[in-house]
Amino acid sequence: MFELKKIISALMMPLPALLIIGFIGLMMIMFSTKRKTGCLIVLFSYTLLFLASFQPVSDRLLAPLERKYSAFLPVEGNIDYIMVLGSGHVVDDQLPPTSQLSRSALMRLTEGIRIMRMYPGSRLILSGYAGGTRFSHARMLARVALSLGVAKSDIVLLESAKDTWEEAQLAASFVGPRKLVLVTSASHMDRALHEFQSAGLNPIPAPTNYLSYKNIAQPWIKYAPKAIYLEQTERYWYETLGKFWHYLKNWVANQEATVSESALE
């Protein structure tokens, strides 16, 4: 189910989805009599691809999601754990450890270490499964954390979690009532908090890896379609699909519970 979910979500991202739509239009132009319809489909896919890569559009979509929670500020009292949610990595011995982490993973980790150093005695929870590589993502994060001066005794690994829901469940069983700071990408924070709160935790949000920026003055940067703006639209759409999946999963669970209660009556 997990692999199927990932395959379907990958195909539903803006770039592959719009390329598939455009390809269908080209096939209609080349191999059918409905050439006008095919041209309209190609125009539709190209127009949406342009808009998805256009900063005024991508920023308007992503910025409200990223700015829902402010950056982490010091809080009173002690912090027991800082949990860094997993992201992508590769295993390539010819690269330094920092280059084997994805950009989002590296930014999440550095933010987690920054917060950890504000609170002596706190520990760093690193999560993420192997994803088909030799090492789990949590272990790759730990390698980088150790190289940045974090003590091995201050690191906790949760190496079996595949997604945010599993990370929340594992964290709930490990952290319990202790105070937790949650570090993840700003675009992912809202959905992550819902998963952790559903698991019975109430973490302090620490968003990072912001992609949308305000007050871009140079028109050649703001109004020229760019891959970085397409990435912003992709992140917005990814989180929208994630929220839909969360809603669907809860709906199915509620339906099963209703059927079970009806059977007992």
Protein Blocks (a to p, Z undefined) as FASTA:
>chain_A
ZZmmmmmmmmmpmklmmmmmmmmmmmmmmmmcklmlmmmmmmmmmmmmmmmmgmklmmmm
mmmmmmmpccddddehjdfbdcdddddddddfkbcfklmpcfklmmmmmmmmmmmmmmgh
iacddeddekopabdfklmmmmmmmmnopafklpccdfkbfbfklmmmmmmmmnmmaccd
ddddfklmmmmmmmmmmnopacddddehifbdghifblklmmpccfklmmmmmmmmmmmm
mmmmmmmmmmmmmmmmmmmmmmmZZ
